[in-house]
Amino acid sequence: QVQLVESGGGVVQPGGSLRLSCAASGSIWSINTMGWYRQAPGKQRELVATITSGGEINYADTVKGRFIISRDNAKNTVYLQMNSLKPEDTAVYYCKADVTILIGRAEYWGQGTQVTVSS
């Protein structure tokens, strides 16, 4: 089994910064794409950013220029540096990983971490 554990959420004022982390553990052969998604109250879950094992990155237009995704393959960890935060960034942020395990490939989600941007 594979577990994803997120950390780093919290409450921050507009214009502030937060850094999220997501560490994967368990019976992992390799991790392919890792990413961050978010879900605000009353809205569907949406993509924030993804990064492949080779370092190819994709951002949602709403976060380009403000958020930075990175990963440490040795630690099976993905990060999301969030700068210039806005109230509309308030959401539960989820980590997702596409993992190769013994019997094939599977997608796993973290439990989510709350990010609240408010003055």
Buried (B, 14 or more C-beta within 10 A) or exposed (E): EBEBBBEBBEEBEEEBEBBBBBBBEEEBEEBEBBBBBBBBEEEEBEBBBBBBBEEEEBBBEBBEEBBBBBBEEEEBBBBBBBBEBEEEBBBBBBBBBBBBBEEEEEEBBBEBBEBBBEE
